[in-house]
């Protein structure tokens, strides 16, 4: 992960879809203001200049999410890229990424992403049947629009990952989903556990049980290892990070560290929060139009956010799997459901398979 990583809500929570499990919809329901609208050029420029000043020549990652960030329009992104070039006087290495539902992408968008080196996260939950929770504002499955965007990215040469929300349904159907992704040549996958709304303890096909999660982890990791051994490696982000831990490298994924790290999420009006899962009034750190990232990083609320994540459950301290499990992911995942039994079943079954990756250790630079 670059020294400074900033997530930007270019269109706040605005979205043209109504996915059944949207966690950011739930986050904004916790705020007095649910959407701050599209980010102005003034706010974008303040964000950029202060980020580059804070980085002091080190690399900076600008990651755009939503809602649906493309609602901000192509001109917004063209302006943003030009402003970065204008203000990058210390020659920081710049990384651009963007997460999209894929329904608004045109060839012009794809060519812009390619030209400016954007890494795209494209949300897709599998084949048509398994993508049924990703619906537009009329309730229609958006599968074919997303698949057309994936094919457009492949034709234009845009780098992209497939982002799949890991529901109970997904866990039950991972065999079909994984085969489908392989058939389409998708080599970079992320499976993101579906979260219940804050305080909600309901059960449905959206939310995995411990048995479902354990079954998913065991099956999917076996696919991951088999592909690696036969020289047809498919990147699965969570497993990649577990391998990093196993061979003694640093994980790059925040949720695998076992505790929170300094993150900045900038909403459409410039409000800054410490995590995408906690863009709530309670955790608002300040506004980038008024203060710099040095102050935001060192304010008492930011420190408290990290300190609260450092506590280790007593049962984890004596667990032989703790060096890899790290207490069960990020604190938002742990607050949603205790998947301890799922992790125990997974590591008990699959830990011997990690040995095939022993030569993947890389010396820290």
PyMOL commands that set and color helices and strands:
alter all, ss='L'
color gray80, all
select helices_A, chain A and resi 23-29+41-55+69-72+74-87+107-115+129-131+143-156+168-172+174-183+210-229+237-247+254-256+276-278+281-283+293-298+300-308+314-317+322-325+331-336+340-360
alter helices_A, ss='H'
color red, helices_A
select strands_A, chain A and resi 4-9+60-65+94-100+118-123+159-166+188-193+235-236+264-266+271-273+284-287
alter strands_A, ss='S'
color yellow, strands_A
deselect
rebuild
show_as cartoon
